[in-house]
């Protein structure tokens, strides 16, 4: 894949994440959640103080790649176990555990939905 195509793919994904946040939290203004330019230093999604509060004080780094197939397999396994929100917790040797869940579930939890 050409670098320009890869950057366009990443930029599109950042815009998808931005839109999902704004759709979930309609009280936020479009300027509260901004997708940064590719190659810019810092977080990929810049949040205003109001947006950062709504999202629980997180910093967002977006990655779109083919190489996460194993994690998706683990997520499918978690989904197959029942009707609750699937979560995958994993850890590499000598590194901290990470939690993965579908973005829609993450935003739903932050919004306070009990389902």
Secondary structure, DSSP 8 states (H G I E B T S, - for coil): --HHHHHHHHHHHHHHHHHHHHHH-TTS-GGGEEE--TT-SS-SEEE-HHHHHHTTS--B-----STTHHHHHHHHHHHTT-SS--EEEE--TTS--EEEE-HHHHHHHHHT---
